[in-house]
């Protein structure tokens, strides 16, 4: 077992193939040998029986009551027999086993004795066969009932012929098997190794390719064979694993880049202000101003950290999200309630219109989502609308129930978004040039909306209003909800 663990899989499979093939071949040879031997014995006995008939027909009783043999009966050169007549022995016995006549003359102990069972079979069946060893040579013996001789008691003709030719053929057949089976084993090992090596060549390509894949080149993929077999499944599984690893490492790298990019600026500002502040004595007004400035930067850092953690949580995959059934209108209303104070501070009218939702059933309004992340999505959309809208303007949140989907729109009356920027605004850290100085932000709010929408299999996009401002759309297909 330890030795098998040290050899290669190709050699192990080749050995297994060779052993199975050899076992089947050995079994076939055994069956062939036994069946061939049975057929040979049957043909041998048939020829011996026919010869016994010929001998029986040549026998006669002389005037003294003795059995006479034909002088040519031991020759029969015109017949082809599976045994030699030169070493054959013929005798006539009574049912008590007493020898009446023999050719050639031998001592009676040299013949197969007649037992009661043998005599019974001969009398019942007319003939019986047995095997005896004479002078270290196996002989086939037939005991044949002689019905043609007129005697007071039945006579039995016993003929013994050597099985030399028969045994030579069998021994030659066994020698052939002893030579051919090992040769076939060797040939099967070579053929098996060739086919196993060819079958496993795609796996070796996968192994060699996997060895060179590291963190720096996770975009590489192992070769996939054309035939969709188990090796294809293995290659496809490895490629899916590499894709997940690539996504995980990419998400980690993006998080590090995002964090280092955004955390550097506020930390630098706070350090500079503190360095300037401690350089000389400051008045109470200057101290309060500095504290207020640092406090703003701290609040910005807190919000930025929360946004980065949200992005990292979504990027790590849906396994870190908690999905449960929630009503979409309730989620939106809760975020409108949270932002109502901010709208009042800017003198902005925050309106909500869910008339279309009133015609929908509770099941149609229920979606499977992570409630906190869905709340963050609508919070960011409404907060942006308030943040970039002028005073005494209106921000409207509208719910629309459509066949098979739910739509929520958030529209404002700000400066609007140019058409060439409508797609870019959902990229991370992207900010419009003319709005960058109007309100503090990190450029992550809409990026978070996008990744959250993607995690819900929903769509989000923006359009420029015909009059003034912009409108953001969130649409989710309720046919996918469960």
C-alpha angles and dihedrals in degrees: 000000000000090000091052090053091057098052123080125267091243092057093044092052090046091052091047091050091047094048093048092047092046092048091052091045092049091050090049091049091049092050090045092050095048093046091045090050091050091051091047092050090047091051091043092052091046091053091045090050092050089049090051089053090052091049091047092052091051094054123097141172118243125213090271092055095252123138114250123207124208106247092226096047092099091055114044089163092174091067128075111222131177089235138049119255091205093079097031123115128211128192139165117219137176122236090268091062096251113146114238100175137353138190113231099019111252137162111269092237088067092068132075106271120236112242127191091255092052092048091048092052092047093050092047102039102023093237143031134193132215140158127240135174116234121180089347090303120113112236130195111224128200123191107201127186112236108217095164098068118085105222134139090246129038115263128215124212112214119194124182120191128176119253092212098122091043092051093046091055091049093047091050090049091051091048089051090053092047090054100036098047095058090043090051089047090055092046091047090052091053093046092043092049090050094051094041090050090049092046092049096044092095088053091052089052089052091049094048092047093047091053092062096046112102137158090279094058105032089138088075117100133204117247115266117214119231096236111078097227133127092289089053089053090050093050092045091049092050091049091051089050091050090049091053091046091048091051091048095049091043090052090049091048092048090050092051092047092046093048095046091046096051102031094054097066101051092041090052091049093050092047091050093049092048092048091051093044095053094046092082141002114285133204123243091257092053090046092053091046091051092048090050091050093048090046090055091050091048091051089049090051091050092051092044091050091050091050092049091049090051091051092047091049093052094041090055089066140257091293089082093050125089111219120196136153112276134166111248095213092054092052092051094045092051091055092046088053091051093051098043092093091053090050091051091050089057094041090243123150108231108199131182126199117187098154091124090055092058089072092054125088123241090252091054091051094049119095133180107242148126098270095209094051093044088052090051090053095055092038091058094046094050094040091053091049091053094041095053098038122095122242119280091024130121132248112194128196113196130186119207126191112206129175104279098358147058123224129195119188128192115195131181138183098234129121092290130226124278116243094244090057099048092094097037096056090077092058118103116269092000113143131173112250096230093048098044092086097041098066136014115249145139100226092243101103098085091037088059090049089054097050092044091051090049091052088055093047087242132134127238128183142149134232133189114245117241092234111026138330132014137283126215122204129205116185128177126183108232091198087077093052121108 
